[in-house]
Amino acid sequence: MRLRAGIIAGLMLALAAPAAAQDVWGDLAPSDTRRFYAARDGAPAWTAAAFEDLVRAIEQAWTHGLPPQRYHLAALRDPALGYGARDRLATDAFFALAQDLYYGALDPRAFEPEWTLPPGNRDLAAHLQDALRTGDVAGALEALAPQDEDYALLRRELVYLTAAARRHVPVDDGPALAPGDSGLRVDQLRSLLAARDRRLTRAPAGTPYDVALEAAVRSFQEDARLSATGAADARTLALLNRGPQERIAQIAANMERWRWLPEELGERHVRVNIPDYRVEAWEGGARVRVHDAMAGRPATSTPVFSATMTFLVFNPWWDTPASLGAQRLRTFQRNPDAARRGGYQIIDRSGRAVDAASIDWSQARSSDFHVRQRPGPANALGAVKFMFPNRHNIYLHDTPERARFVESRRDVSAGCVRVDDPFSLAEWILSREPGWDRARIDATVAERGRPATVMLSSPVRVHILYITAAPGGTGEVRLLEDVYRRDPPLLAALAAFSEGRDYPTRAARAAAEARAAAEAEARAAESPEDESEDAEEDEGQVPDAVILSSRSHGGAAAAFQP
């Protein structure tokens, strides 16, 4: 906790640093700046009006969770700076801020090892030329930031929390609070919630923990994915007591996650937010459907990635992955009848189904068999699976454990995403497929023993995200529990970035991959006969978190885990 507090304090101090702070960054985008002036034969680019517009945009970088002082703000304000130096420094600052807004400041693969989305492909030099031609430099920079409404909401909340930072008074230490209690700590609780929930009105000091306060506590717990009891237990108070600085840092971290995403998520797409246990269907820029979800346990966490949904399967078979198949084989060895009762088939290496009771377990190995489960009420995938082929073997599907959707914390699966009300989601997915309406879906599902595959003529993009600051139902921001503990390393890297220390970037990753490939090629040239296991394991490996100095910036398998 002390380390996290130190990281957050460092980030907040960096964001709030005065304009006169020392410029420790040096050239931020030297290659882009050099090419830009080479294309104009070294001619100056900035008019006085455009320069002032740039300075105003840099001053507002903090509203994106980015530190203005990084972008040469102090030097650009220095009247002693020569005209030529100022022109080049302004161009360097524009490219640096443009890159950070468009690509994100950090390399997502340093924090999400399974990241598969390529970065955007915007010509920032042409973008600068257009900005200088139109005179709207600030508008050009704003256009590079994510345009999604969720990002805009986070930005508004960051501005609000910055203004409210001095008014935060936490609830004093003490036992849990419950309806009927009264006293100073109840007053503090009411004040904290009233600042977040406009439906809760302030009351005179000493007002007991009444029905209105209980409802506000329950609403906060529901938003935070806590058990919605209406009583302020230790976990609830700990989340409520988080000061504006900590909340600002969490919001800034999630704004960075948004900047990693491509400009276009798809005209029709599905978003899964793991910490929110939520699946959303989006169409034409609007959220049209919301479904509760279950995600992977921390030990079998759901990866963050994007893929394209190309088909659905109603009444699917479940082909178990090797690890889960081995578990079930051990069960069938002890109790052969369990295979029949659970609807499982055991397939040998020749492809034949064999009876568990007929297997000589003293001679057999789990790798000799494959386990699959028939369609039916007990099938682990339920009655429909949504297929977007990917190397993780992760998909959306129904579940026979639908009662668990009432639980507040739902990181319970082996990695796949279980979705509530799956047939309504299927209806939306298939709404552009001729002949597929809800009646046909229901009729297909009713034929429990018959799998039915539906290929999509209009594929749908799927984005599995990890966002711990999400929109609420009334326009507020909900700060979610960091179930996989992915916020601390991102907060630490952002603090380093904001202070001008080393941090992981895309350019560092690309350079490290190039170095690793060159080293592997050199090793192969020196020892072409060496085919040891160590040589194979070392070849082409790149560290998970690669560091680059802050002084430069660059731009379907059958088996899966339910």
DAWO-V378443 format. One record per residue. RES is the residue in one letter. PSI is psi in whole degrees, 0 to 359 (NA if undefined). Layout:
RES;PSI  RES;PSI
This chain:
M;320  R;319  L;315  R;318  A;321  G;320  I;313  I;319  A;320  G;318  L;316  M;322  L;322  A;318  L;327  A;9  A;142  P;157  A;337  A;3  A;149  Q;138  D;103  V;6  W;330  G;203  D;130  L;324  A;62  P;322  S;313  D;318  T;317  R;315  R;324  F;314  Y;331  A;324  A;340  R;20  D;34  G;4  A;143  P;154  A;335  W;126  T;167  A;320  A;317  A;321  F;315  E;324  D;321  L;314  V;318  R;320  A;319  I;321  E;332  Q;6  A;332  W;335  T;347  H;7  G;20  L;143  P;118  P;324  Q;339  R;328  Y;42  H;30  L;315  A;315  A;321  L;334  R;351  D;115  P;343  A;352  L;130  G;158  Y;313  G;317  A;321  R;320  D;312  R;323  L;323  A;318  T;317  D;318  A;318  F;311  F;320  A;313  L;321  A;315  Q;316  D;324  L;323  Y;315  Y;338  G;151  A;331  L;162  D;117  P;333  R;344  A;342  F;334  E;89  P;336  E;12  W;130  T;353  L;130  P;155  P;166  G;174  N;60  R;136  D;97  L;332  A;315  A;325  H;319  L;317  Q;316  D;320  A;319  L;327  R;319  T;340  G;3  D;76  V;315  A;318  G;323  A;320  L;318  E;326  A;343  L;339  A;158  P;137  Q;2  D;144  E;332  D;322  Y;317  A;322  L;317  L;321  R;316  R;319  E;322  L;317  V;316  Y;314  L;327  T;320  A;329  A;2  A;328  R;353  R;5  H;122  V;110  P;167  V;131  D;155  D;145  G;185  P;174  A;152  L;143  A;162  P;136  G;338  D;161  S;169  G;185  L;318  R;327  V;320  D;317  Q;320  L;315  R;320  S;317  L;315  L;325  A;330  A;339  R;327  D;106  R;344  R;342  L;118  T;150  R;153  A;160  P;151  A;139  G;355  T;131  P;165  Y;94  D;188  V;321  A;318  L;321  E;318  A;322  A;320  V;315  R;319  S;317  F;317  Q;319  E;317  D;323  A;2  R;39  L;168  S;120  A;80  T;338  G;352  A;141  A;88  D;183  A;320  R;319  T;315  L;323  A;318  L;319  L;325  N;350  R;123  G;169  P;325  Q;316  E;321  R;321  I;316  A;319  Q;321  I;318  A;321  A;320  N;333  M;322  E;319  R;322  W;325  R;342  W;339  L;157  P;162  E;317  E;120  L;351  G;138  E;320  R;123  H;165  V;132  R;134  V;122  N;111  I;308  P;340  D;353  Y;58  R;138  V;131  E;140  A;129  W;140  E;129  G;33  G;8  A;146  R;115  V;340  R;145  V;131  H;140  D;156  A;165  M;142  A;181  G;149  R;159  P;324  A;337  T;53  S;146  T;126  P;159  V;121  F;175  S;147  A;181  T;123  M;123  T;344  F;162  L;153  V;119  F;145  N;57  P;154  W;154  W;112  D;109  T;144  P;164  A;318  S;314  L;326  G;320  A;322  Q;315  R;326  L;323  R;322  T;316  F;331  Q;319  R;324  N;87  P;330  D;344  A;330  A;315  R;315  R;325  G;358  G;27  Y;148  Q;141  I;121  I;127  D;183  R;339  S;356  G;7  R;144  A;132  V;152  D;136  A;325  A;341  S;356  I;133  D;91  W;340  S;337  Q;337  A;154  R;154  S;329  S;351  D;349  F;158  H;136  V;132  R;156  Q;134  R;156  P;147  G;178  P;331  A;355  N;133  A;338  L;0  G;217  A;0  V;143  K;143  F;116  M;120  F;87  P;132  N;161  R;349  H;347  N;45  I;134  Y;173  L;144  H;166  D;176  T;146  P;350  E;49  R;338  A;340  R;352  F;345  V;346  E;146  S;323  R;123  R;40  D;80  V;354  S;176  A;9  G;321  C;168  V;117  R;134  V;137  D;153  D;53  P;335  F;329  S;322  L;319  A;322  E;318  W;316  I;319  L;6  S;341  R;8  E;118  P;134  G;357  W;103  D;183  R;325  A;318  R;322  I;312  D;320  A;323  T;317  V;327  A;336  E;73  R;324  G;357  R;106  P;144  A;119  T;132  V;112  M;141  L;121  S;341  S;85  P;156  V;128  R;144  V;128  H;115  I;116  L;164  Y;93  I;118  T;10  A;108  A;158  P;146  G;184  G;342  T;29  G;7  E;172  V;131  R;125  L;120  L;158  E;135  D;80  V;330  Y;6  R;47  R;350  D;315  P;313  P;328  L;319  L;319  A;318  A;321  L;324  A;318  A;316  F;316  S;336  E;0  G;16  R;179  D;147  Y;157  P;129  T;166  R;320  A;322  A;319  R;313  A;319  A;319  A;321  E;319  A;318  R;316  A;319  A;319  A;319  E;319  A;320  E;322  A;319  R;320  A;323  A;325  E;323  S;70  P;338  E;350  D;110  E;34  S;162  E;321  D;319  A;320  E;321  E;325  D;334  E;123  G;9  Q;145  V;137  P;151  D;317  A;108  V;139  I;136  L;143  S;142  S;0  R;356  S;165  H;137  G;137  G;NA  A;111  A;162  A;325  A;140  F;167  Q;119  P;NA
